[in-house]
Amino acid sequence: MKKKLVLTGAAGRLGGYLRKPLAQLAQSLVSTDIAPSVKDLAANETYVQADLSDLAAMNKICEGADMVVHFGAIGDEAPFDDILKSNIVGSYNIWEAAFQQGLSRVVYASSIHAVGMHPKTKRIDTEVEHRPDTYYGLSKCFAEDLGSLYWDKRGLESVCMRILSCAKANNARALGTWLSYGDLERMVVAAIESPVTGFSVVYGVSNNDRAPVDNSKVTFLGYRPQDNAEVFADEILANEPKGDPQDASQMCHGGPFATVELGHSGTAGMNIVDELA
């Protein structure tokens, strides 16, 4: 059991889901976000309202921690200045605070959008080159490279989890990209409990028959997804219009983010259903 874990983005949908399992892995969990508060704190959990762009605040929150699980960020495409403050400066502050406070590892919520412009006809592995689809995706590339830099120059480990679609599977794309909440938890726990990681990238995807990404080079992390979106296939495909091979939103790994205008929401037209609400 870890002495202390830090969770950023604790008021968000995925961060909020992770609070309970992370509290079970540590003597104490410090959850943080810009929201004033969160509900239902665990007995060993404290909440601190803080802004990722404040390095001093991140340093204070990370004092005495073993690892930080970094889910705090703008989770959609947005104007560059907003992405810069929250996702780029915020990520720098997390890695720098983790280094200054002597943490061993950053477990980071990266995204498929770091490589979103690769065509779906190409099954991509964890060593594929960056090819972002938005400013949001670009910020994920920055944070991944930051993790690589801090490992190479400062010995701070990182696991960058390129999450695909962690929400209800309700469209044809999700038959390949779906990450169940259970598998999200399994991936984060594996990233925390793996004895050594160095700098590693892993795709956040369930054990889908149609998964368009390949985790075979990072089996040492111990992530073994158990769920499969194929159980939804008959219902989804019966109601899905015929695919268009000329539509980049269908043909690129980033989905709708591949065609959205820079600075404009990529999730607005995705009909994301929050099953945890």
Secondary structure, 3 states (H helix, E strand, C coil): CEEEEEEECCCCHHHHHHHHHHHCCEEEEEEEECCCCCCCCCCCEEEEECCCCCHHHHHHHHCCCCEEEECCCCCCCCCHHHHHHHHHHHHHHHHHHHHHCCCCEEEEEEEHHHHCCCECCCCEECCCCCCCCCHHHHHHHHHHHHHHHHHHHHCCEEEEEEECECCCCCCCCHHHHECCHHHHHHHHHHHHHCCCCCEEEEEECCCCCCCCEECHHHHHHCCCCCCCHHHHHHHHHHHCCCCCCCCHHHHECCHHHHCCCCCCCCCCCCCCCCCCC
